[in-house]
Amino acid sequence: MNLKKYLVRALHRLQKGPGYTYKELLVWYCDNTNTHGPKRIIKEGPKKKLVWFFLTLLFASLVFWQWGILINTYLSYNVTSSLSIGFKTMQFPAVTVCNANPFKYSEVKHLLKDLDRLIEAALERILQPAAGNSSENGSAPGNGSENGSALGNGSENGSEPLNLELWHQIPLVLIDEHDKDNPVILDIFESSQTAGGNHSSVGNETSTPATPTNATLEEKKYKLAVKLCSHQGENCTYRNFSSAAQAVTEWYILQSTSILARVPLQDRIRMGYQAEDMILACLYGAEPCNYKNFTQIYHPDHGNCYIFNWGMDEEALNSSNPGAEFGLKLILDISQQDYIPFLSSAAGARLMLHQQKSFPFLKDQGIYAMAGTETSIGVLVDELERMGYPYSDCTMNGSDVPVKNLYSQYNTSYSIQACLRSCFQNHMVESCGCGHYMFPLPEGVNYCNNEDNPGWAHCYSSLRSSIRHRQICIDSCKETCNDTQYKMTISMADWPSEASEDWIFHILSYERDMSTNVTLDRNGIIKLNIYFQEYNYRTISESAATTIVWLLSSLGGQFGFWMGGSVLCLIEFGEIIIDSLWITIIHIISWCKGLKQKRARAQYPDAP
């Protein structure tokens, strides 16, 4: 039995009727299908056949159009958020407390001596009264007083000369913007210059050192700016500030960063506030605690920070009950009298509530507690549960993030803040050849400083303002799929009261210094109460807006509405496709056999 006969018989057995051509197969399908419309095409008269053919074609097109929309909606992987409220005993959050001032001034004064003398001389030169009349064209006033002119070579009383080499690395300048197209750059300790654009171009005119007056600054004739130049000095930018206070703070931070970057970590820890000096009293619920219950970490912004209930070495503590009586109570001494004058303009404690084993990013998420107050912080918990890929671009533990987490050296969990800072530090190393002091270092890299990396501040400023690099880091980092957020309700009151401050300060002074004299005052004392307001917690969870069940039911609903069909009708349609393929195979075999016979006749024309 040849192959064609076998396939024909097999086709006949499959469809139980005629259908050995495409036309016969189509007529047989229209006559036997359960889908509405095709039957009317073959059974009605000529005019109605045309109408039913048009309607069937129209509704079939609508079905496929709706199917396309439904499938596209499903593949967009949208989510819906649901809010649920639960009640349970909860883990007390990790509490990080730091001093707003990173170092004791008495410990770092020898390192910042030249820097402090420079900024004091600069402020004296900027703010001193004018010695003469201002020039008519609005340029800087006269030469200044004798005391101001002597600052570059040492004051009149024979003190050490100023370290102008440190000043020239990152100078403060005054900018006269009366002529917007040709602003005048006035270095406080040098001659005036004319600058255009970002490149520093020195004009032909020179003058004696500029000495603006109080009136000059008040009338906004001059703006104080930080001059940042690249390594070779050929490209300079000026960071303008609306207030001289902002400019001085920014300049001092850049300069002190360069100095402290060369100090070993252990020395920086020693120069910060120690736990036994800062944490005067501690009480958790009814259990007493002390500074030994805190874990010390070094934070570049705030120096030594201390974390309660971090969960690194011991099990995390549970809160026995909601309410202020069952929370954490602390009394802190911030020693405000030992603050660095130009580095820390805010006084108080910086604190943050966060999850166990997570790194505290106090600059972004921390809050201040003011000295001389009792600050009560009521806590509510929000738990966020995001769906992973393909519904959202979140990560469980950061293992699928292309950025190396530099904060993993602390054995902390992944967070998007850690990722963004690690990404910035990596760009800093690639662009500037050194790492910024505020972030952890990759292996084999040193912190930037003016001695080893001239021009690092210009590179850092350009990188920080670069939208492209910022977007690269945003695109590379991912949110965590599960997160816990602590919502705080903060209230404050003066503490201690005038009636009780005498005995409280005497007791605290004796306990800390074993002194009968009062060594504490209202400007350095802070009391904190941190507690759960209630055990109700909110869970904000994501769920898929469209599922496979939704997709199938929607597809079936559209098919049934427009065509009156069902899944069986789709099987019938699949059947006719298989039969069509079968007929196609039979035709191909017949065509090949005929072609073979033609070639044989051409080769043997006289054969019987």
Disulfide bonds with the S-S distance in Angstrom:
Cys98-Cys305 1.94
Cys229-Cys236 1.97
Cys282-Cys289 1.80
Cys394-Cys481 2.03
Cys419-Cys477 2.02
Cys423-Cys473 2.13
Cys432-Cys459 1.82
Cys434-Cys448 1.87
